Amino acid sequence: MSAPIDPTRIQHAAALVREKLHERIVGLDGPIELLLLSVFSGSHALLEGVPGLAKTLLVRTLAELLDLNFARIQFTPDLMPGDITGAEVIAEDAQSGERNFRFLRGPVFTNLLLADEINRTPPKTQAALMEAMEELQVTVRGERMAIEAPFCVLATQNPIEQEGTYPLPAAQLDRFLFHIRLDYPAQAEEKRMLRMTTAGSTTALEPVLRKDEIHAAIAAIRGARISSEVARTAADLVRHSRPNDEHAPEQVKRYVQFGAGPRAAQALVLAANARAFLQGRSAATPADVLALANHALRHRIIMRFAAVAEQVSADDVIATLVAANSGARVSAR
């Protein structure tokens, strides 16, 4: 059972997490906020950026600041499903000498899992994570073993070296609440980063939130009621991303092959609830939904070849959807 929730305590702790992260991480305000929304909603996030942008350091530092069990998997082409979920081994009883199979749990049995370079392993191994991400369980030899909640997968991938990589299937991408893109730091940030990373070792960080408090926050965010306006905004964004929808913009009909599915609307509402909670507001608004649309939808929209040829991205399409929705909300007032 979750501990009684103290929203003010959680909000102050989240602010302290941001402050402590910036003792090691320069910039990345947007990605940090999105990661916090993912963790406090009990969801998963995919971070994409070129090497050296502190993706792994960001997740490791976040794990230090939260009282959650942490594990890291370095995905490689030879990684096997059992390396993620665990495997059965023959164990001998010291007293009787009897030998029996015993299941050794893999790194997926944790609270916060860093899946580093997730696109560097074949689909069979990637699929080993899908059941855990969706159902908080692993099935081995027909036996289901629960993963302790909260469970959050924070995965990274490198967008520039495509040799030896395996793009994540759409079904797995759909399990991520956000697809977070990290860009190069600004000039001042890069100079500060150099000073920080060449000045010696860093000190250990103490957790600022207990596991039961995080669990309670997740329960509160997932159980929050939503207004009909928030639900309508999320549903309209998702439905209008589909080229066969009668209200889809012309850009969607021309460039989108498959729009976002129903899970996208659920993700938008959940993320909006988390944003409102961490900002100390009693309820989410349509503005929360629109602010997070890009990160929650970009990995759920599949573009046509014409879009690639004409350099039209999913982000461009989402910007059109957000603008149209913002206009519709203003007109309705």
N, C-alpha and C positions, 0 to 999 in steps of 0.2 A: 504494500500500500504506500502511496506517495505521501510525503510529509506535507503538512499544511503550507500553503503557498503564501509567501510574503512578496508581492510584486515589487515593492520599493527596494527590498533587499536584493532581488534578482537584477533590477535595473542598475543599482549602484555597483553591483558586482560586475555586470557586463561593461560598465564604464571603466572599471578598474582593469578588466581584461584588455580592453582597447589600449589603455595607458601602458600596461606592462608589455603588450605586444610591440608597441612602438619603441620600447627599450632595445629591442633586437631587430625590428623590421622598420625600414624606412619607407614612408609612403604607404601605398596599397590600402588606403582608407576604404575604398569601395569593396575590394575583395574581402577585407577583414569583416566588414559589416555583413556581407552576404554569407560568409562562413558562420558567423554568430547566428544568423537567422536559420541556417541549415541545422546547426547543432541544437538550438533551442526549440526547433520544431520537430526534432527527432528524425531528420531527413538526411539525404546524401547530396554531395556536391562534386562536380567535376571541374578541376582547375586546369586551364590550358594556357601555356606560355612558353616562350623560348627558354633554353637553359640559363640558369643564373639569376632568375627573378625571385628567388627565395620561396618557391612553392613548398618544397619539403620543409624548410626551416619554419615557415609560417604554421604548417600543420603541427609540427613537433612542439613548437612553443605553445600553441593553443592547447595541446594535450597536457603540457606541464601545468597550465593555469586552471585546468578543470580536473576535478577528482574522479577521473574516468580511467578505466583500464585502457592501455594503448598498445597497439601492435602495428608493425610495418611490414609490408610485403613488397619486395622489389620484383616487379614483373619482368620476366625474361622469356625468350622463345622456348626454352626447355622446361619451363615451369609446368607442373602437373596439377590437376584438380586436387589431389590429395595433399599437395603442399599448402593448399588454402584451407580446406575443410578438416584435414587430419586423416589419419590412416590407422588401420588395425595392425597390431603387432602381436607376436607370440610372447607371452610373459610367463615365467615359471614361478610358482609359489615356493617361497623359501623354505617353508616347513614341510609341505607334502610332496614337493617336487613335481606337482601336477602342472601341466602346461595348458594355458587357455589364451584365447584371443582377447586382447584389451585394446580399446580405442584410445589413441592419443589425439587429443584435440589440437586442431590447427590454429593458426593465428586469427582466423575469422571469429573465434570465440573471445570477443573482447567488446569494449564499448565504443572506442574510437579507432577505426582502422584506416591507416594510410596505405592506399593502393598506388604505389609509385610507378609511373609510366605504364599505366594499365593497358595501353594499346600495343605493348610489345610482347604480348603473349597470345597464343592462338585462341580462336573462339571457344573451343572445348573448355579451356581453362578459365576464360572470362565468364563462361556460363556457370561455373561453380559458385560465383558470387551472387547470381541472380536470385536464387531461392532465399539466401540469407538477407539480401537487400529488401525483398518484398514481404517475406513471411517470418523473418526473425527465427529461422530454423535451418538446420542442415539435415538431409536425409542420407544415411549411410547404411547400405545393405538392408534397406527397407525400414530402418529404425529412424524416427524423427528425434532430433536433439535440439532443444530450444537454445537460442542465444539470448543472453541477459539483456534486457532493455535498460537504458537506451543503447541503440546501436546505430552508429553513423559511419558511413564510408565516405572518406574524402580522397578522391582519386586525382592523379595528375597525368597529364600527357603533353608531349612535345609536338607542336604542329609543323615543324620544319623538316625533320628527318623522317621521311616516310618509308625508307628502305627497311624491311624487316618489321614493319608494323602491321597491325590488324585492326582496321576501323571497328569501333564498337557497333554492334547491331542496334537497330532502332529500338527494339524491345528493351535492351539494357539501358540505352540512353534515357528512355522514358522513366526509368527508376530514379534518375537524379532530379532533385528539386531544381537545382541551378546548373547552368553551364557558365562558369566564370572565366572570363578572359583577362589575362594579365598583360599589360603593355610595358614598354621600356620606361624606366624612371625618368623624371625631369632632370635637367642638368644639376640643379642644386641638390636634389635628392641623391643623385649618383655620387656627388662629391662627399656628401654626408655619409653615405654608405661606405665609401672607401675609408673614411676616418674611423668609423665604428668597427669595421671588420679587420682592420690592421692594428688595432690598439690592444690586443691581448685577449685572454679568455673571458668568457661571459660567466656570470654567476647563475646559480640555479634559482628557479622561480618557484614560489610556494603556491599551491592551489588556492584560488579565491572563492570557489564554490564547491560544496559537497555534492556527491552523486545524487543523494535523495532530493536536494534542492533542484538540481537540473531535471530530475525525473518529474518533480512537481510542476516545474515551469512548462515542460513539454505537455503534460496532461492538461494544464490550464489553457495553453495555446490551442491544442487540438480540440478542446471541448468548448472553445469560445463560440458564441452565437454570431452569426453574420447577418447583416441587413440584406434586404431584397435588392438594394441598389448595388452592393458589393457583389452579390451573386450574379446579378444581371451583367455587370461590367465584365466579370471573368468569363461568363458564358459567351457573351457577344464577341470578345476578343478571340476566343478559341473557335467559335463557329465561323466567324468571318475570315479565319485563316485558311478555310477549306475552299478550294476553287469551285466546288459544285454548290456552294451556298448562295442563295439568291441575293444576299446582301454583301457578298464578298467584293472588295474593291477590284477594279480592273487589273491592278498590278498583281494581285493574288491570282486571279484567273489566268493571267498570262505566264507567270513565272513559278507558281507553286504546283508541285506534283501531288504531294500529300500534306494536308494541314495537320494541326495538332489534334490529338485525341482527347477524350474526356478526362484522363488523368491530368492533363495540362491545366484545366479549370480548377481541379482540386488543388493542384500545386500553387496556383495563383492565390487562391483563398487562404490556404495554410500559410504561405509566405507573408501575405498581407496581415494576417492575425499576429504572426511573430513580430513583424515590423512595428505594429501598433503597440504590442505588449512591451517591447524593449524601449520604446519611446515614451512609455508611461501614459498611453492613451487607453481608454476603456474599450474602444471598438475600432476595427479597421474601417477605412473609407475607400471609395473608388480610386482616390489618388494613390493609395498604397498599391493597389493592383496595377495601375498604369506605370508606377515607378519601377516595378519589378518585372514587368512584362518581357523585356528584352532577355533577361537572364533565365527566365522560366520557360521561354518559348523557342529560343534560337536552336536548341538541339532537338526540338520536336517538329520542326517544319522541314520537309524535304523539297528541295528546289529542282526545277526542270533543267535540262541541259541548256535551254535558251538563257536562263538566268546566269549560268556560269559563263556562257559566251559573251553576254552583255554586261558581265561584272555586277550583277544585282545579287545582293546577299540576303540571307534570312533577316539580318538586322534591318536592312532597308525596308523589307516588307513589314516587319513589326513596327517600325517607326510610322509607316502609313496607317497601320491598324490603330496604334495609340493616338495618332493625330485625329483620325476619324472618330474614335470613341470619345476623346476629350471634347471635340466639337459637339457631339451628340449630347453629352452630359450638360454642356453649357446651354444648348438650345432647349433642353427639357426643363430648365429652371425658370 
